[in-house]
Amino acid sequence: MKDNGFEIVRAYTVINNWPKEYNILHKIERFLIMLNKSFGSRILLIGRKK
């Protein structure tokens, strides 16, 4: 975003919506996010044009 002239206003880690067959992956991802927010499978950035 910074390379394209945006400033980052907010960053979120978003948990993936795993199908029920992959319930263990959902639990692992939640645990990793508790350790460090950057371990999520998706990052949501909110930016503003400079």
Secondary structure, DSSP 8 states (H G I E B T S, - for coil): -GGGTEEEEEEEEE-----GGGHHHHHHHHHHHHH-GGGSSEEEEEEEE-
